[in-house]
Amino acid sequence: MPATRRKVCFVLPSLAGGGAERAAVQVLNALDDATWDRSMYLFKREGPYLSELSPAVALAAGQSGSRLGRWRELRHYIAATNPDIVVSFLSYFTVLSAVRAALTRARVVFHQQTPMTAFLDDADYQWRGSWQKRVFVSATRFGYAAADLVITSSHGVAHDLTAAFGVDPSRVRVVPNPVDIEAVTVAAREPLAAEDEARWTRPVIVAAGRLADAKNYPLLIEALAMLRARVPARLFVLGQGDRGPALQQLATERGLGDAIVWCGFQANPWKFMARADVFALTSRYEGFGNVLIEAMACGVPVVATSSPGTADIVRHGVDGMLVAEHTPAAVASALGLMIADPQRRARMAAAARESAAGFSLPMVTSRYDTVLREALA
């Protein structure tokens, strides 16, 4: 290999099943090996995406369970390997301080997937509203000012950082998450299990994502209850999470016990998406919304609540519908309009496939290559 290859290291807490982790693996795998000497460092060696990391990427992981121990292990790793650039996906301040303490010349890039103001108000995080929140806000302002460059997954996330936290816009680059269009297309052809096939009575709405407060499944459940007063729609939910029991209880209270199929985590969600009449995402906020691109790549029109991330993906009235009002009536209306008009769905489905191609892995990886080179310049 040429001696001019530059060392790039992606750092993550683990490879647990989230959008940031999947994006990190896909991009690092796809970066040109002739240009980049690639490595990944995990605070903990675990997660479903471990098996997807290319053998050509050097993988290292810490063992400590304490915050200080993780910091020390990362500092030692950075000092020993001396990368040219370190990209932090989550745990930004730990990574920044460890790299600086290692006394190398490594550039530090933050990869921000979530609008920080929405994250700070997320009910799933118990420190919300406490003194820790104020400390976090101050640390965000300081830490982002000290990073060499910031990559955000959408223009909405970028605006949130610059407007609410004073991050210099000249140091922010917007690069969307990639989707492996070819892999999604192939996986979508896999048949449903016989049990799911038997329950697939149209019209079908599919939703996917962890059962957490940010995803706002209660909004979708309430909207479905309103919609079924006119249309016998059925909802398939792909995902798992702590809110599962409460959501199932709400569905029962709304008389939707047989109308919602709780599928749990699905290794291949795309075979469900590809057969849906419409894909729905009713999140309180999204920094991007990978599942929207995946559904669109399957040729399915989408209905999504408007948020910083979804606005970068969905062209309202072209390949899907954005719902500005996060209310059951507004979501039910959008779903009803989509379901009632087969010609609209077909037109939007074709446009959705075309839109998804703009987020393909080769295109996004090329943009990452450009930004990483810029950070080193």
Secondary structure, 3 states (H helix, E strand, C coil): CCCCCEEEEEEECCCCCCHHHHHHHHHHHHCCCCCEEEEEEECCCCCCCHHHCCCCCEEEECCCCCHHHHHHHHHHHHHHHCCCEEEEECCHHHHHHHHHHCCCCCEEEEEECCCHHHHHCCCCCCCCCCHHHHHHHHHHHHHHHHCCEEEECCHHHHHHHHHHHCCCHHHEEECCCCECHHHHHHHHCCCCCHHHHHCCCCCEEEEECCCCHHHCHHHHHHHHHHHCCCCCCEEEEECCCCCHHHHHHHHHHCCCCCCEEEEECCCCCHHHHCCCCEEEECCCCCCCCHHHHHHHHCCCCEEEECCCCHHHCCCECCCEEEECCCCHHHHHHHHHHHHHCHHHHHHHHHHHHHHHHHHEHHHHHHHHHHHHHHHHC
